Amino acid sequence: METNIPDSIDTRPITIIEENGFYLYQGRNGLIQISNFKMRVIFFIQSNTYPIRVVEIINEHGLGIQFNMPADAMRNADTFCKTIEGKGNFIFTGSKPSLFALKEFLFKYEKNAIELPYLGYQNKYNFYAFSNGIFENDGIFHTPDNNGIVNLGDKDFYLPLSNKNLSIEDETEYQTQKLFIHQPGESSFEEWASAFIEVYGVKGIIGLCYLLAAIYRDIIFDKLHCMPHLFLSGKPQSGKSTFRRGLMRFFGEEQKPIQCGMGSTQKAFSRKLGQFANALVSGEEYKNDIDQRIVETLKGIYDGEGYERAKKTNDNQTHTTAVLSSLILTGQQLPTRENALFSRVNLVEFSKCEFNQKEVEKFETLKSIQEKGLTHLTGQLFKHHDLVKSLFNSTFAEIDKRLRKSFSNKTIADRIINNYASIITPYLILKNNYIFDFTFIKYDIMEEIENILSEQLEHLNATTEINQFWEVIKLLIDNRDVMRENVHYVFKKIDGKECLCIRFEAVADLYREYCIKRRLPNFLDTRSLSAYLKQDKAFIRGKYNSGCHYIKVGGQNRSFFSFDLDLITVNMREVRQN
């Protein structure tokens, strides 16, 4: 084995000698054999959490293996012996001085390399990494050498799955990274996008925009401190899964979707969303009866909050898994469990389950393009990361302004406007700067986005906690043995408006009892219900007792909450007519 140590660098006597495939140590008692092997450090892999040395070890009989050795494995003879003996017939018999001399002999001229903590976009170095190579921001793909090393300028980067000599003992450690692999196809981005939209229509446009937003996620998150989920809703066999798979092909082979109903989902989502940056992760089988902890996890992911766990220290410190990727969710039910979750998604609804021959042929064309690989297009898109970043704020402001103007006559949360404006922005930047030829898109994309946003807004209005309250009240009024006119409620004109007026505390008790008995989710406590109702657009504020009106019933003035019948989201005129 060659040591590559220049003769003139060090005048100290050499105390380690390599001979016949093993090491000799020059000590006070002369030369003694301290091993039955020779060893080579291929690279020292820098890491803040788990530094390693990629080493090759060969015994005097020619048996060899390459493996990752923890950086502290040679801190003492016992640890070193345990490490190498676990790899086979490799024996070290030296003392502390000889081990120190061997470390000096091996480490002095080792090369440093950087192992990436996750794959995808590397903000620190401004490149995009797959498990088998790296795209620089000029769109050029660099493949690693046989040891998994990619040299970029003055730095070497280590991709362990590309190390052809490495023995990976725990295959599960790299299971997901294996799938995040560069698989170049033959199509242009326009060819794929055209075929995708040909198959999915307006839904395809949303998918295209969300894909671009995911590849530039860091830019969106830096601006808005959030990233919406893409929610695909529809019956079985309606195309949700094939839609999702097409987008996932931009990041190699499809990662196995996370099942929303499983107990480990909290950790699973957070772990996988931290393994890749500016990529897509998928979850499926969303239902509104899933564990509330999963709902909270999904809400937190939107805000960039991952899974938090305690560190193994005595100072109560915690470690939070970073959220670096975007999330596609699928389910047969709309995510109406909570408005707080529903307002964090961009919605795509699938309804058609039967397809004619022409539609099948279009899908087969798209499928052929996707199966050949799409990751070369990810490299092309990443090439324009700096352009999107430089124009994002100004373009986003224009889109945001238009959407707010279009919905100025409706009550709509800022979050929902931001969700759609954020995913349109990268598309319009690339389109307006003629990066790609999108003339094949015949839809007015802003008009279609507004239509989809309107539909989602209708769903939201139909599923709010206040809407649930009015649905319950309507049922209770219909059952006149529970709620009685002139006791619990009255119909009255106030300020020229026809109103439903309710005795709040009495009605709130009836509402709570009904929700508990029927096990309705997310019903409001009395204090929250009062606050929500007073913020509702139908509420007509009175001048007494925190917004009440005093109305004479049964010969006495009593306090009522009053609501404009025309603005209540549930048709309460029906119960008045009865």
NUNU-671543 format. One line per field, with one value per residue (C-alpha): residue number from 1; residue in one letter; x, y, z. Coordinates in steps of 0.2 Angstrom, whole numbers, padded with zeros to 4 digits. Layout:
<sites>
i	(NUM; ...)
aa	(a; ...)
X	(X; ...)
Y	(Y; ...)
Z	(Z; ...)
</sites>
This chain:
<sites>
i	(1; 2; 3; 4; 5; 6; 7; 8; 9; 10; 11; 12; 13; 14; 15; 16; 17; 18; 19; 20; 21; 22; 23; 24; 25; 26; 27; 28; 29; 30; 31; 32; 33; 34; 35; 36; 37; 38; 39; 40; 41; 42; 43; 44; 45; 46; 47; 48; 49; 50; 51; 52; 53; 54; 55; 56; 57; 58; 59; 60; 61; 62; 63; 64; 65; 66; 67; 68; 69; 70; 71; 72; 73; 74; 75; 76; 77; 78; 79; 80; 81; 82; 83; 84; 85; 86; 87; 88; 89; 90; 91; 92; 93; 94; 95; 96; 97; 98; 99; 100; 101; 102; 103; 104; 105; 106; 107; 108; 109; 110; 111; 112; 113; 114; 115; 116; 117; 118; 119; 120; 121; 122; 123; 124; 125; 126; 127; 128; 129; 130; 131; 132; 133; 134; 135; 136; 137; 138; 139; 140; 141; 142; 143; 144; 145; 146; 147; 148; 149; 150; 151; 152; 153; 154; 155; 156; 157; 158; 159; 160; 161; 162; 163; 164; 165; 166; 167; 168; 169; 170; 171; 172; 173; 174; 175; 176; 177; 178; 179; 180; 181; 182; 183; 184; 185; 186; 187; 188; 189; 190; 191; 192; 193; 194; 195; 196; 197; 198; 199; 200; 201; 202; 203; 204; 205; 206; 207; 208; 209; 210; 211; 212; 213; 214; 215; 216; 217; 218; 219; 220; 221; 222; 223; 224; 225; 226; 227; 228; 229; 230; 231; 232; 233; 234; 235; 236; 237; 238; 239; 240; 241; 242; 243; 244; 245; 246; 247; 248; 249; 250; 251; 252; 253; 254; 255; 256; 257; 258; 259; 260; 261; 262; 263; 264; 265; 266; 267; 268; 269; 270; 271; 272; 273; 274; 275; 276; 277; 278; 279; 280; 281; 282; 283; 284; 285; 286; 287; 288; 289; 290; 291; 292; 293; 294; 295; 296; 297; 298; 299; 300; 301; 302; 303; 304; 305; 306; 307; 308; 309; 310; 311; 312; 313; 314; 315; 316; 317; 318; 319; 320; 321; 322; 323; 324; 325; 326; 327; 328; 329; 330; 331; 332; 333; 334; 335; 336; 337; 338; 339; 340; 341; 342; 343; 344; 345; 346; 347; 348; 349; 350; 351; 352; 353; 354; 355; 356; 357; 358; 359; 360; 361; 362; 363; 364; 365; 366; 367; 368; 369; 370; 371; 372; 373; 374; 375; 376; 377; 378; 379; 380; 381; 382; 383; 384; 385; 386; 387; 388; 389; 390; 391; 392; 393; 394; 395; 396; 397; 398; 399; 400; 401; 402; 403; 404; 405; 406; 407; 408; 409; 410; 411; 412; 413; 414; 415; 416; 417; 418; 419; 420; 421; 422; 423; 424; 425; 426; 427; 428; 429; 430; 431; 432; 433; 434; 435; 436; 437; 438; 439; 440; 441; 442; 443; 444; 445; 446; 447; 448; 449; 450; 451; 452; 453; 454; 455; 456; 457; 458; 459; 460; 461; 462; 463; 464; 465; 466; 467; 468; 469; 470; 471; 472; 473; 474; 475; 476; 477; 478; 479; 480; 481; 482; 483; 484; 485; 486; 487; 488; 489; 490; 491; 492; 493; 494; 495; 496; 497; 498; 499; 500; 501; 502; 503; 504; 505; 506; 507; 508; 509; 510; 511; 512; 513; 514; 515; 516; 517; 518; 519; 520; 521; 522; 523; 524; 525; 526; 527; 528; 529; 530; 531; 532; 533; 534; 535; 536; 537; 538; 539; 540; 541; 542; 543; 544; 545; 546; 547; 548; 549; 550; 551; 552; 553; 554; 555; 556; 557; 558; 559; 560; 561; 562; 563; 564; 565; 566; 567; 568; 569; 570; 571; 572; 573; 574; 575; 576; 577; 578)
aa	(m; e; t; n; i; p; d; s; i; d; t; r; p; i; t; i; i; e; e; n; g; f; y; l; y; q; g; r; n; g; l; i; q; i; s; n; f; k; m; r; v; i; f; f; i; q; s; n; t; y; p; i; r; v; v; e; i; i; n; e; h; g; l; g; i; q; f; n; m; p; a; d; a; m; r; n; a; d; t; f; c; k; t; i; e; g; k; g; n; f; i; f; t; g; s; k; p; s; l; f; a; l; k; e; f; l; f; k; y; e; k; n; a; i; e; l; p; y; l; g; y; q; n; k; y; n; f; y; a; f; s; n; g; i; f; e; n; d; g; i; f; h; t; p; d; n; n; g; i; v; n; l; g; d; k; d; f; y; l; p; l; s; n; k; n; l; s; i; e; d; e; t; e; y; q; t; q; k; l; f; i; h; q; p; g; e; s; s; f; e; e; w; a; s; a; f; i; e; v; y; g; v; k; g; i; i; g; l; c; y; l; l; a; a; i; y; r; d; i; i; f; d; k; l; h; c; m; p; h; l; f; l; s; g; k; p; q; s; g; k; s; t; f; r; r; g; l; m; r; f; f; g; e; e; q; k; p; i; q; c; g; m; g; s; t; q; k; a; f; s; r; k; l; g; q; f; a; n; a; l; v; s; g; e; e; y; k; n; d; i; d; q; r; i; v; e; t; l; k; g; i; y; d; g; e; g; y; e; r; a; k; k; t; n; d; n; q; t; h; t; t; a; v; l; s; s; l; i; l; t; g; q; q; l; p; t; r; e; n; a; l; f; s; r; v; n; l; v; e; f; s; k; c; e; f; n; q; k; e; v; e; k; f; e; t; l; k; s; i; q; e; k; g; l; t; h; l; t; g; q; l; f; k; h; h; d; l; v; k; s; l; f; n; s; t; f; a; e; i; d; k; r; l; r; k; s; f; s; n; k; t; i; a; d; r; i; i; n; n; y; a; s; i; i; t; p; y; l; i; l; k; n; n; y; i; f; d; f; t; f; i; k; y; d; i; m; e; e; i; e; n; i; l; s; e; q; l; e; h; l; n; a; t; t; e; i; n; q; f; w; e; v; i; k; l; l; i; d; n; r; d; v; m; r; e; n; v; h; y; v; f; k; k; i; d; g; k; e; c; l; c; i; r; f; e; a; v; a; d; l; y; r; e; y; c; i; k; r; r; l; p; n; f; l; d; t; r; s; l; s; a; y; l; k; q; d; k; a; f; i; r; g; k; y; n; s; g; c; h; y; i; k; v; g; g; q; n; r; s; f; f; s; f; d; l; d; l; i; t; v; n; m; r; e; v; r; q; n)
X	(0000; 0007; 0007; 0010; 0020; 0032; 0050; 0054; 0038; 0042; 0059; 0052; 0056; 0043; 0035; 0023; 0029; 0018; 0025; 0017; -0001; 0001; 0008; 0024; 0026; 0044; 0043; 0056; 0058; 0061; 0049; 0033; 0018; 0002; -0011; -0015; -0021; -0018; -0030; -0034; -0044; -0053; -0062; -0066; -0084; -0088; -0104; -0110; -0120; -0111; -0094; -0087; -0072; -0075; -0061; -0055; -0047; -0038; -0030; -0014; -0025; -0032; -0049; -0055; -0070; -0075; -0086; -0091; -0081; -0087; -0075; -0072; -0070; -0051; -0052; -0045; -0039; -0055; -0067; -0056; -0054; -0073; -0076; -0064; -0067; -0086; -0081; -0071; -0054; -0046; -0035; -0026; -0014; -0006; -0005; -0011; 0005; 0005; -0014; -0009; 0005; -0007; -0020; -0006; 0000; -0018; -0026; -0012; -0015; -0034; -0045; -0061; -0078; -0095; -0110; -0126; -0139; -0153; -0156; -0164; -0160; -0145; -0147; -0129; -0121; -0134; -0136; -0149; -0143; -0150; -0143; -0133; -0127; -0129; -0136; -0127; -0137; -0131; -0141; -0126; -0127; -0111; -0109; -0099; -0084; -0083; -0081; -0097; -0087; -0093; -0080; -0087; -0074; -0064; -0076; -0079; -0097; -0101; -0116; -0115; -0127; -0116; -0101; -0099; -0086; -0096; -0104; -0121; -0126; -0142; -0152; -0167; -0156; -0155; -0172; -0180; -0164; -0162; -0178; -0173; -0163; -0159; -0167; -0166; -0179; -0180; -0195; -0194; -0203; -0216; -0219; -0223; -0233; -0243; -0247; -0251; -0264; -0271; -0275; -0281; -0287; -0288; -0283; -0267; -0263; -0265; -0253; -0241; -0241; -0239; -0225; -0215; -0219; -0212; -0196; -0195; -0202; -0188; -0192; -0210; -0207; -0194; -0208; -0223; -0217; -0229; -0232; -0249; -0253; -0260; -0276; -0283; -0300; -0312; -0319; -0308; -0302; -0305; -0287; -0280; -0265; -0260; -0260; -0249; -0237; -0234; -0228; -0218; -0208; -0199; -0190; -0185; -0195; -0211; -0209; -0221; -0236; -0238; -0254; -0264; -0273; -0257; -0252; -0234; -0239; -0234; -0216; -0217; -0222; -0210; -0195; -0199; -0202; -0185; -0176; -0178; -0178; -0189; -0197; -0213; -0219; -0236; -0249; -0265; -0281; -0285; -0302; -0310; -0310; -0291; -0282; -0283; -0264; -0262; -0273; -0262; -0246; -0253; -0257; -0240; -0231; -0240; -0231; -0214; -0216; -0210; -0210; -0203; -0194; -0183; -0164; -0155; -0148; -0152; -0157; -0174; -0168; -0179; -0175; -0187; -0186; -0185; -0199; -0191; -0203; -0221; -0235; -0248; -0263; -0276; -0293; -0310; -0317; -0314; -0303; -0318; -0313; -0307; -0307; -0290; -0284; -0295; -0288; -0271; -0273; -0275; -0290; -0291; -0307; -0308; -0326; -0324; -0322; -0325; -0314; -0317; -0304; -0297; -0294; -0285; -0274; -0269; -0265; -0254; -0244; -0242; -0237; -0224; -0216; -0216; -0209; -0194; -0189; -0192; -0178; -0168; -0182; -0180; -0162; -0169; -0181; -0168; -0157; -0169; -0170; -0161; -0172; -0188; -0180; -0176; -0194; -0205; -0209; -0215; -0224; -0233; -0238; -0247; -0256; -0261; -0268; -0279; -0285; -0290; -0299; -0309; -0314; -0316; -0335; -0332; -0325; -0310; -0294; -0278; -0270; -0281; -0277; -0258; -0260; -0265; -0255; -0239; -0241; -0246; -0231; -0217; -0227; -0230; -0212; -0206; -0220; -0217; -0198; -0201; -0191; -0203; -0216; -0233; -0243; -0251; -0261; -0277; -0285; -0285; -0275; -0280; -0298; -0297; -0288; -0302; -0315; -0306; -0304; -0322; -0327; -0315; -0322; -0340; -0334; -0326; -0342; -0352; -0340; -0336; -0340; -0353; -0361; -0362; -0370; -0384; -0387; -0389; -0400; -0411; -0414; -0418; -0430; -0439; -0441; -0452; -0451; -0433; -0432; -0448; -0452; -0453; -0444; -0427; -0429; -0439; -0440; -0440; -0436; -0421; -0414; -0426; -0418; -0427; -0418; -0417; -0414; -0408; -0407; -0388; -0385; -0400; -0397; -0379; -0383; -0395; -0382; -0368; -0380; -0385; -0366; -0361; -0375; -0372; -0353; -0351; -0332; -0326; -0341; -0337; -0337; -0349; -0335; -0328; -0346; -0350; -0334; -0336; -0355; -0351; -0337; -0349; -0355; -0374; -0372; -0381; -0373; -0384; -0380; -0383; -0373; -0359; -0369; -0386; -0403; -0417; -0433; -0450; -0456; -0469; -0471; -0452; -0437; -0424; -0407; -0405; -0391; -0398; -0393; -0398; -0408; -0401; -0383; -0384; -0376; -0390; -0407; -0417; -0432; -0438; -0440; -0449; -0461; -0465)
Y	(0000; 0017; 0030; 0045; 0054; 0067; 0064; 0082; 0086; 0078; 0074; 0064; 0045; 0034; 0023; 0014; 0003; -0006; -0023; -0039; -0033; -0028; -0015; -0014; -0002; 0005; 0006; 0005; -0013; -0013; -0017; -0027; -0032; -0024; -0030; -0043; -0030; -0014; 0000; 0015; 0031; 0035; 0051; 0059; 0064; 0080; 0081; 0090; 0075; 0059; 0062; 0046; 0039; 0029; 0016; 0001; -0013; -0029; -0042; -0052; -0066; -0054; -0052; -0034; -0023; -0005; 0003; 0018; 0020; 0032; 0046; 0041; 0023; 0024; 0034; 0019; 0001; -0007; 0003; 0001; -0018; -0020; -0010; -0019; -0036; -0034; -0034; -0050; -0057; -0040; -0040; -0026; -0030; -0013; -0002; 0016; 0023; 0012; 0016; 0035; 0032; 0022; 0036; 0049; 0038; 0036; 0053; 0065; 0065; 0060; 0070; 0078; 0076; 0083; 0071; 0079; 0079; 0077; 0076; 0089; 0107; 0112; 0130; 0131; 0126; 0131; 0114; 0100; 0082; 0065; 0049; 0046; 0064; 0082; 0096; 0112; 0128; 0128; 0113; 0101; 0084; 0078; 0059; 0053; 0042; 0024; 0030; 0041; 0057; 0072; 0086; 0103; 0117; 0116; 0104; 0086; 0079; 0061; 0051; 0035; 0026; 0029; 0021; 0005; -0002; 0002; -0012; -0005; -0016; -0008; -0007; 0002; 0017; 0022; 0014; 0031; 0039; 0025; 0030; 0048; 0044; 0053; 0044; 0055; 0053; 0060; 0072; 0091; 0100; 0106; 0089; 0082; 0097; 0097; 0078; 0080; 0094; 0085; 0071; 0080; 0097; 0111; 0099; 0097; 0115; 0115; 0100; 0109; 0125; 0115; 0105; 0121; 0128; 0112; 0114; 0132; 0129; 0137; 0154; 0153; 0148; 0162; 0174; 0168; 0156; 0143; 0130; 0124; 0105; 0099; 0089; 0077; 0072; 0059; 0042; 0026; 0024; 0043; 0046; 0053; 0041; 0042; 0061; 0060; 0047; 0058; 0073; 0061; 0055; 0072; 0065; 0048; 0033; 0036; 0035; 0024; 0035; 0038; 0031; 0044; 0032; 0023; 0027; 0032; 0044; 0060; 0054; 0047; 0063; 0074; 0061; 0060; 0079; 0082; 0069; 0079; 0098; 0106; 0089; 0080; 0068; 0060; 0054; 0044; 0038; 0054; 0053; 0065; 0053; 0051; 0054; 0072; 0072; 0068; 0084; 0094; 0087; 0092; 0109; 0111; 0105; 0119; 0131; 0122; 0114; 0096; 0082; 0088; 0075; 0077; 0076; 0063; 0076; 0082; 0100; 0098; 0102; 0096; 0093; 0097; 0088; 0101; 0102; 0104; 0097; 0099; 0087; 0079; 0072; 0060; 0055; 0051; 0064; 0082; 0088; 0096; 0090; 0107; 0123; 0127; 0111; 0114; 0132; 0125; 0115; 0118; 0108; 0097; 0086; 0071; 0064; 0054; 0036; 0030; 0034; 0032; 0025; 0042; 0047; 0030; 0033; 0050; 0043; 0029; 0043; 0052; 0036; 0032; 0049; 0048; 0030; 0034; 0047; 0065; 0070; 0078; 0091; 0094; 0099; 0111; 0119; 0121; 0130; 0144; 0145; 0162; 0169; 0164; 0170; 0187; 0190; 0181; 0195; 0207; 0194; 0187; 0205; 0207; 0190; 0193; 0210; 0203; 0188; 0200; 0211; 0197; 0191; 0208; 0205; 0189; 0185; 0175; 0172; 0179; 0162; 0155; 0169; 0166; 0148; 0150; 0165; 0156; 0141; 0152; 0164; 0152; 0147; 0165; 0170; 0156; 0159; 0178; 0177; 0164; 0150; 0137; 0139; 0137; 0142; 0125; 0130; 0136; 0140; 0157; 0151; 0165; 0163; 0144; 0147; 0159; 0147; 0133; 0145; 0150; 0131; 0129; 0144; 0137; 0121; 0131; 0141; 0125; 0117; 0130; 0128; 0142; 0133; 0117; 0128; 0134; 0116; 0110; 0125; 0122; 0104; 0109; 0122; 0109; 0099; 0111; 0101; 0106; 0124; 0135; 0151; 0166; 0156; 0152; 0162; 0175; 0182; 0201; 0215; 0225; 0240; 0235; 0218; 0202; 0193; 0177; 0182; 0169; 0168; 0164; 0155; 0144; 0139; 0136; 0123; 0114; 0115; 0108; 0093; 0089; 0089; 0078; 0066; 0064; 0064; 0079; 0084; 0101; 0109; 0125; 0128; 0142; 0156; 0152; 0150; 0168; 0175; 0166; 0172; 0190; 0189; 0182; 0193; 0189; 0196; 0212; 0220; 0228; 0241; 0231; 0218; 0215; 0217; 0210; 0217; 0218; 0211; 0209; 0191; 0185; 0202; 0204; 0211; 0198; 0199; 0191; 0189; 0195; 0188; 0194; 0180; 0184; 0182; 0166; 0152; 0140; 0143; 0148; 0154; 0137; 0134; 0151; 0145; 0130)
Z	(0000; -0005; 0009; -0002; 0012; 0004; 0011; 0016; 0026; 0042; 0050; 0065; 0064; 0056; 0070; 0059; 0045; 0033; 0027; 0019; 0022; 0041; 0052; 0062; 0076; 0081; 0100; 0114; 0112; 0093; 0079; 0084; 0073; 0079; 0066; 0053; 0041; 0032; 0031; 0020; 0024; 0008; 0014; 0031; 0030; 0039; 0049; 0064; 0070; 0064; 0056; 0049; 0039; 0024; 0026; 0017; 0027; 0020; 0030; 0026; 0018; 0006; 0014; 0012; 0015; 0014; 0027; 0036; 0052; 0066; 0068; 0086; 0083; 0086; 0102; 0111; 0107; 0114; 0103; 0088; 0090; 0093; 0077; 0065; 0073; 0069; 0050; 0050; 0053; 0057; 0073; 0082; 0096; 0098; 0114; 0116; 0109; 0094; 0091; 0092; 0079; 0068; 0068; 0064; 0050; 0043; 0046; 0041; 0023; 0022; 0011; 0017; 0010; 0014; 0016; 0013; 0028; 0015; -0004; -0015; -0015; -0005; 0000; 0007; -0009; -0022; -0030; -0031; -0026; -0031; -0023; -0039; -0043; -0042; -0053; -0052; -0055; -0073; -0076; -0078; -0069; -0061; -0057; -0043; -0044; -0038; -0020; -0021; -0022; -0033; -0034; -0037; -0037; -0021; -0012; -0012; -0008; -0003; -0009; 0000; -0011; -0026; -0017; -0027; -0014; 0001; 0012; 0018; 0032; 0036; 0020; 0028; 0033; 0014; 0008; 0004; -0003; -0015; -0023; -0025; -0040; -0056; -0070; -0086; -0099; -0117; -0117; -0115; -0101; -0114; -0120; -0103; -0098; -0114; -0112; -0093; -0096; -0111; -0099; -0084; -0091; -0078; -0064; -0074; -0073; -0054; -0054; -0065; -0055; -0038; -0045; -0050; -0033; -0024; -0034; -0028; -0011; -0002; -0011; -0006; 0012; 0014; 0008; 0016; 0030; 0024; 0010; 0005; 0003; -0013; -0009; -0022; -0018; -0027; -0028; -0031; -0049; -0053; -0057; -0040; -0039; -0057; -0056; -0040; -0048; -0063; -0052; -0041; -0056; -0056; -0040; -0046; -0042; -0032; -0013; -0004; 0001; 0020; 0026; 0036; 0047; 0054; 0072; 0067; 0054; 0064; 0064; 0047; 0039; 0048; 0045; 0026; 0024; 0031; 0020; 0004; 0001; -0013; -0018; -0015; -0002; -0003; 0010; 0006; 0013; 0022; 0031; 0043; 0057; 0058; 0074; 0079; 0082; 0063; 0059; 0070; 0062; 0044; 0050; 0058; 0042; 0032; 0044; 0043; 0060; 0060; 0074; 0090; 0102; 0117; 0116; 0126; 0138; 0155; 0151; 0144; 0126; 0111; 0093; 0079; 0062; 0048; 0035; 0018; 0006; 0000; 0003; -0008; 0001; -0007; 0000; -0004; 0008; 0008; 0023; 0032; 0049; 0053; 0043; 0049; 0039; 0024; 0022; 0021; 0006; -0013; -0018; -0034; -0036; -0046; -0051; -0067; -0065; -0083; -0098; -0116; -0129; -0134; -0116; -0112; -0127; -0121; -0104; -0112; -0121; -0105; -0095; -0108; -0106; -0087; -0086; -0096; -0082; -0078; -0067; -0081; -0081; -0063; -0067; -0080; -0068; -0055; -0067; -0066; -0047; -0046; -0059; -0049; -0033; -0040; -0047; -0035; -0023; -0037; -0047; -0031; -0027; -0044; -0042; -0024; -0029; -0043; -0032; -0018; -0030; -0038; -0020; -0013; -0010; -0001; 0016; 0013; 0024; 0018; 0020; 0006; -0006; -0002; -0005; -0023; -0027; -0021; -0033; -0048; -0046; -0052; -0067; -0072; -0070; -0081; -0094; -0094; -0096; -0111; -0102; -0108; -0122; -0114; -0129; -0129; -0113; -0120; -0103; -0095; -0080; -0068; -0072; -0069; -0052; -0047; -0051; -0041; -0027; -0027; -0026; -0011; -0003; -0005; 0003; 0017; 0021; 0021; 0034; 0047; 0065; 0064; 0049; 0060; 0074; 0062; 0056; 0073; 0078; 0062; 0068; 0086; 0080; 0069; 0084; 0093; 0109; 0111; 0105; 0107; 0098; 0110; 0123; 0115; 0099; 0090; 0072; 0072; 0061; 0067; 0057; 0043; 0042; 0045; 0059; 0069; 0087; 0100; 0119; 0118; 0134; 0134; 0115; 0118; 0131; 0119; 0105; 0116; 0123; 0105; 0099; 0113; 0111; 0092; 0094; 0082; 0080; 0084; 0092; 0101; 0119; 0125; 0126; 0109; 0101; 0108; 0101; 0084; 0082; 0086; 0072; 0059; 0045; 0050; 0067; 0070; 0085; 0098; 0111; 0127; 0136; 0124; 0108; 0113; 0109; 0122; 0115; 0125; 0126; 0138; 0145; 0150; 0141; 0138; 0130; 0112; 0099; 0083; 0065; 0048; 0040; 0023; 0029; 0039; 0029; 0033; 0026; 0042; 0032; 0030; 0049; 0050; 0036; 0046)
</sites>
